[in-house]
Amino acid sequence: MSGPLDGITVADFSELLPGPFMTGAMAEMGARVLKIERPAGDGLRRSSPGTFEIVNRGKGSVALDLKDEDDRARAVEILREADVMVEGFRPGVMARLGLGYDAMAAVNPGLVYISLSGYGQTGPLVKTPGHDLNYLAQAGVTSLCGRPDGPPEHSFGLPVADLGGGIYGLASVLAALLQRATTGRGQHIDLSITDCLAHWVNPRRGVYNVNHVEDLQAQREVALVRPAYGVFACRDGAISIAALEDHFWRALCAALELGAFDDPELAGLAARRGRAQDVNAAIAAAVAPMRRDEAMDLMIRHDVPASPVLTVNEATASEHFAARELIVETACGPAVPFPVRLDGMSRDLPPAPALNTHGGQSR
């Protein structure tokens, strides 16, 4: 059975993470992805070979010097036959090279052309360099991160801005391909990673707007301080507990024998919010003497939403990963493929290509 994107050709001019992460998912869905690289190759090949391998499995590689007239002509020929073009250069670079959207739409009117950048193709930050950390800060996300009683911190262990931007790119490109099926025409997608993060802030923004929460510390408390919701240290690790709903709160009180808090006045979440610090301190004191597995057994017996805080390796080896068949073996070890399985999707992609493996192929 063919994959959902079988017959779709993607010319991926992007480097590093956001674009390749997006087109890696498209390769898993059956698209033919040609990675157009500079003669020295994507910088990720050298700076992080493991990351490069993971996000570029199943692709081909064509090395082109886009400042060279013959190589630019080769790029145009590839784009003439492509369905999707992905680029992540600073705004204006591709146009100066003669490979901007207007020029390519004249060659291939059905081309879906996506430009991924930190701040978008317009606006006061259009020429500003940046990385994941900067986009999170600019979108307002970082102001809500860190310890509740401390200053804003960058506290993510994943490049969530780059990864989130890649997923927004995937959704946008797939929607544009559906639209093309009706109109017959492609379009230029201007994706700003910062704008995507700003969209993520909307659930918090709605609470702040309705309740007129304007002070930063008050906003941080709304985002970071919730009763019976957090990570709690055990003797040999930690568990996460998320007993927000009233029935889960009652179950947690029974599990940890929190008699002092099993009070009708705290039956509702709004009332518990006012005592969040006291509630969480009591939970921490009750859990601290326990082993992680002991605490988890207790939570499971009382039907409390909880999970152990697993290391990456522990998660990889967990029963959940095994039951869900989440892991595939790759050239750089075990990894998780695109987690939503559609008919015809391949979990057994070839390794990331050597540089210019497909340099002699145009189709």
FIKOLKOL-481846 format. One record per residue (C-alpha): residue number from 1; chain; x, y, z. Coordinates in pm, whole numbers, plus 50000, padded with zeros to 5 digits. Last residue first. Layout:
N
R   n chain  east north    up
R NUM     A     X     Y     Z
...
END
This chain:
363
R   n chain  east north    up
R 363     A 51375 51275 48900
R 362     A 51680 51498 48868
R 361     A 51947 51241 48945
R 360     A 52322 51289 48916
R 359     A 52364 51448 49258
R 358     A 52159 51180 49429
R 357     A 52425 51078 49680
R 356     A 52534 51442 49701
R 355     A 52634 51418 50070
R 354     A 52573 51072 50218
R 353     A 52206 51008 50268
R 352     A 52028 50966 50601
R 351     A 51965 50597 50659
R 350     A 51694 50403 50474
R 349     A 51341 50423 50613
R 348     A 51181 50131 50793
R 347     A 50875 50277 50964
R 346     A 50697 50329 50632
R 345     A 50351 50480 50612
R 344     A 50105 50286 50395
R 343     A 49796 50361 50602
R 342     A 49857 50630 50858
R 341     A 50041 50594 51186
R 340     A 50070 50889 51418
R 339     A 50401 50881 51609
R 338     A 50638 50988 51330
R 337     A 50932 50759 51409
R 336     A 51077 50715 51760
R 335     A 51448 50635 51775
R 334     A 51682 50350 51868
R 333     A 52043 50370 51747
R 332     A 52241 50593 51512
R 331     A 52180 50401 51188
R 330     A 51820 50355 51296
R 329     A 51632 50097 51501
R 328     A 51265 50167 51549
R 327     A 51094 50243 51878
R 326     A 50730 50328 51939
R 325     A 50585 49978 51927
R 324     A 50293 50103 52139
R 323     A 50331 49812 52379
R 322     A 50708 49853 52389
R 321     A 50698 50230 52442
R 320     A 50443 50182 52721
R 319     A 50642 49901 52880
R 318     A 50941 50133 52914
R 317     A 51285 50084 52755
R 316     A 51281 50410 52557
R 315     A 51133 50591 52856
R 314     A 51413 50467 53078
R 313     A 51672 50581 52824
R 312     A 51522 50929 52799
R 311     A 51510 50947 53179
R 310     A 51175 50881 53338
R 309     A 50980 51102 53576
R 308     A 50729 50846 53696
R 307     A 50366 50910 53606
R 306     A 50060 51032 53790
R 305     A 49690 51090 53736
R 304     A 49541 50939 54058
R 303     A 49343 50615 54027
R 302     A 49388 50518 54394
R 301     A 49577 50196 54321
R 300     A 49776 50374 54049
R 299     A 49890 50651 54284
R 298     A 50003 50403 54548
R 297     A 50191 50194 54294
R 296     A 50359 50512 54169
R 295     A 50475 50609 54518
R 294     A 50622 50263 54574
R 293     A 50791 50268 54235
R 292     A 50952 50603 54312
R 291     A 51070 50500 54656
R 290     A 50891 50680 54934
R 289     A 51026 50918 55200
R 288     A 50969 51228 54981
R 287     A 50610 51150 54880
R 286     A 50430 51274 55192
R 285     A 50647 51584 55235
R 284     A 50608 51679 54868
R 283     A 50231 51635 54887
R 282     A 50215 51862 55193
R 281     A 50429 52127 55022
R 280     A 50207 52108 54716
R 279     A 49893 52176 54920
R 278     A 50055 52461 55114
R 277     A 50177 52633 54796
R 276     A 49844 52581 54621
R 275     A 49629 52720 54901
R 274     A 49454 52989 54697
R 273     A 49436 52751 54404
R 272     A 49256 52504 54628
R 271     A 48955 52733 54652
R 270     A 48928 52763 54274
R 269     A 48973 52387 54236
R 268     A 48664 52310 54445
R 267     A 48644 52076 54745
R 266     A 48886 52290 54945
R 265     A 48621 52426 55183
R 264     A 48480 52075 55214
R 263     A 48813 51971 55375
R 262     A 49042 51685 55285
R 261     A 49338 51919 55332
R 260     A 49424 51828 55692
R 259     A 49351 51463 55617
R 258     A 49617 51435 55350
R 257     A 49629 51056 55384
R 256     A 49854 51022 55078
R 255     A 49620 50795 54882
R 254     A 49299 50934 55034
R 253     A 49395 51295 54963
R 252     A 49499 51192 54614
R 251     A 49162 51028 54548
R 250     A 48980 51341 54668
R 249     A 49193 51554 54435
R 248     A 49120 51317 54148
R 247     A 48748 51363 54208
R 246     A 48789 51743 54221
R 245     A 48985 51770 53898
R 244     A 49341 51900 53928
R 243     A 49524 51586 54040
R 242     A 49829 51610 53815
R 241     A 50115 51427 53985
R 240     A 50463 51381 53840
R 239     A 50701 51137 54004
R 238     A 51062 51170 54113
R 237     A 51378 50970 54164
R 236     A 51526 50744 54429
R 235     A 51398 50877 54761
R 234     A 51108 51059 54593
R 233     A 51091 51413 54457
R 232     A 50763 51567 54346
R 231     A 50694 51709 54001
R 230     A 50382 51922 53967
R 229     A 50009 51957 54000
R 228     A 49840 51904 54334
R 227     A 49757 52275 54352
R 226     A 49869 52487 54058
R 225     A 50150 52741 54053
R 224     A 50331 52776 53720
R 223     A 50102 52942 53467
R 222     A 49877 53141 53701
R 221     A 50177 53224 53922
R 220     A 50373 53344 53621
R 219     A 50089 53575 53517
R 218     A 50077 53719 53868
R 217     A 50452 53776 53858
R 216     A 50420 53947 53520
R 215     A 50139 54184 53627
R 214     A 49858 54202 53370
R 213     A 49598 53953 53492
R 212     A 49271 54115 53379
R 211     A 49072 53795 53447
R 210     A 48933 53756 53096
R 209     A 49252 53873 52928
R 208     A 49491 53673 53145
R 207     A 49294 53352 53102
R 206     A 49274 53401 52725
R 205     A 49645 53481 52701
R 204     A 49729 53154 52876
R 203     A 49538 52951 52618
R 202     A 49674 53183 52344
R 201     A 50045 53128 52424
R 200     A 50072 52852 52163
R 199     A 49974 53101 51893
R 198     A 50266 53322 52001
R 197     A 50488 53018 51954
R 196     A 50378 52989 51593
R 195     A 50438 53361 51541
R 194     A 50794 53322 51672
R 193     A 50856 53037 51428
R 192     A 50752 53266 51144
R 191     A 50611 53076 50848
R 190     A 50550 53264 50522
R 189     A 50374 53012 50298
R 188     A 50392 53097 49927
R 187     A 50120 52940 49715
R 186     A 50042 52658 49476
R 185     A 49771 52659 49213
R 184     A 49533 52399 49074
R 183     A 49251 52556 49274
R 182     A 49084 52246 49416
R 181     A 49377 52003 49449
R 180     A 49590 52305 49534
R 179     A 49386 52354 49851
R 178     A 49474 52002 49965
R 177     A 49841 52072 49894
R 176     A 49815 52398 50088
R 175     A 49666 52214 50388
R 174     A 49953 51964 50378
R 173     A 50203 52248 50362
R 172     A 50044 52431 50656
R 171     A 50026 52124 50879
R 170     A 50389 52034 50808
R 169     A 50507 52389 50866
R 168     A 50320 52406 51196
R 167     A 50502 52081 51286
R 166     A 50839 52229 51192
R 165     A 50772 52545 51390
R 164     A 50695 52331 51693
R 163     A 51025 52147 51655
R 162     A 51227 52467 51616
R 161     A 51050 52638 51906
R 160     A 51061 52327 52125
R 159     A 51437 52283 52107
R 158     A 51418 52028 52392
R 157     A 51539 52043 52752
R 156     A 51328 52349 52823
R 155     A 51405 52572 53122
R 154     A 51499 52908 52975
R 153     A 51441 53112 53286
R 152     A 51209 53388 53399
R 151     A 51294 53510 53752
R 150     A 51222 53309 54065
R 149     A 50928 53223 54292
R 148     A 50741 53014 54036
R 147     A 51064 52847 53917
R 146     A 51132 52876 53546
R 145     A 50910 52959 53251
R 144     A 50629 53212 53195
R 143     A 50852 53495 53071
R 142     A 51014 53242 52839
R 141     A 50694 53201 52637
R 140     A 50638 53568 52552
R 139     A 50688 53527 52177
R 138     A 51023 53709 52176
R 137     A 51168 53486 52450
R 136     A 51068 53163 52278
R 135     A 51204 53293 51947
R 134     A 51537 53385 52107
R 133     A 51590 53044 52269
R 132     A 51522 52858 51943
R 131     A 51777 53063 51751
R 130     A 51805 53411 51608
R 129     A 51935 53649 51347
R 128     A 51746 53976 51287
R 127     A 51678 54070 50924
R 126     A 51297 54047 50943
R 125     A 51279 54178 51298
R 124     A 51088 54499 51213
R 123     A 50820 54319 51012
R 122     A 50800 54103 50700
R 121     A 50931 53763 50584
R 120     A 50886 53596 50921
R 119     A 51052 53620 51262
R 118     A 51255 53302 51304
R 117     A 51231 53181 50949
R 116     A 51063 52906 50750
R 115     A 50982 52988 50388
R 114     A 50732 52748 50232
R 113     A 50672 52709 49858
R 112     A 50379 52499 49738
R 111     A 50449 52474 49366
R 110     A 50147 52447 49136
R 109     A 50246 52743 48920
R 108     A 50583 52583 48834
R 107     A 50820 52806 48634
R 106     A 50634 53132 48701
R 105     A 50577 53014 49056
R 104     A 50955 52971 49087
R 103     A 51029 53332 48997
R 102     A 50756 53468 49224
R 101     A 50860 53242 49511
R 100     A 51227 53336 49517
R  99     A 51494 53130 49340
R  98     A 51673 53409 49153
R  97     A 51957 53409 49404
R  96     A 51848 53747 49537
R  95     A 51498 53605 49584
R  94     A 51639 53310 49780
R  93     A 51826 53539 50018
R  92     A 51542 53785 50079
R  91     A 51437 53656 50419
R  90     A 51718 53469 50594
R  89     A 51742 53112 50468
R  88     A 51501 52838 50575
R  87     A 51372 52693 50250
R  86     A 51116 52424 50168
R  85     A 50982 52363 49817
R  84     A 50680 52141 49761
R  83     A 50529 51976 49453
R  82     A 50854 51948 49262
R  81     A 50901 51902 48885
R  80     A 51001 52258 48794
R  79     A 51176 52279 49130
R  78     A 51437 52023 49024
R  77     A 51491 52209 48697
R  76     A 51527 52537 48886
R  75     A 51789 52382 49114
R  74     A 51987 52263 48811
R  73     A 51978 52616 48671
R  72     A 52109 52740 49006
R  71     A 52389 52484 48979
R  70     A 52483 52611 48635
R  69     A 52484 52975 48746
R  68     A 52691 52916 49060
R  67     A 52580 53111 49367
R  66     A 52339 52829 49452
R  65     A 52630 52590 49495
R  64     A 52449 52257 49473
R  63     A 52486 51923 49651
R  62     A 52193 51684 49594
R  61     A 52096 51449 49875
R  60     A 51813 51195 49887
R  59     A 51590 51145 50188
R  58     A 51482 50839 50385
R  57     A 51636 50942 50714
R  56     A 51712 51312 50740
R  55     A 51579 51398 51087
R  54     A 51746 51114 51281
R  53     A 52075 51114 51093
R  52     A 52129 51488 51129
R  51     A 52052 51471 51500
R  50     A 52315 51201 51544
R  49     A 52568 51388 51330
R  48     A 52546 51701 51546
R  47     A 52789 51980 51449
R  46     A 52934 51810 51143
R  45     A 52631 51682 50949
R  44     A 52431 51963 51113
R  43     A 52615 52212 50894
R  42     A 52422 52080 50593
R  41     A 52676 51992 50326
R  40     A 53004 52148 50218
R  39     A 52874 52181 49860
R  38     A 52552 52345 49987
R  37     A 52268 52099 50026
R  36     A 51942 52031 49842
R  35     A 51774 51746 50033
R  34     A 51546 51567 49789
R  33     A 51236 51428 49960
R  32     A 51012 51175 49787
R  31     A 50696 51172 49995
R  30     A 50579 50848 50158
R  29     A 50450 50960 50495
R  28     A 50790 50887 50652
R  27     A 50944 51124 50398
R  26     A 50692 51391 50499
R  25     A 50791 51348 50864
R  24     A 51154 51403 50766
R  23     A 51039 51708 50570
R  22     A 50921 51874 50891
R  21     A 51228 51785 51097
R  20     A 51448 51894 50803
R  19     A 51276 52235 50798
R  18     A 51297 52305 51171
R  17     A 51637 52141 51246
R  16     A 51967 52234 51077
R  15     A 51928 52312 50708
R  14     A 51656 52397 50457
R  13     A 51672 52360 50077
R  12     A 51421 52072 50079
R  11     A 51280 51991 49736
R  10     A 50973 51778 49810
R   9     A 50815 51543 49559
R   8     A 50463 51408 49623
R   7     A 50377 51080 49447
R   6     A 50317 50890 49773
R   5     A 50212 51139 50040
R   4     A 49958 50912 50215
R   3     A 50184 50607 50177
R   2     A 50133 50344 49911
R   1     A 50000 50000 50000
END
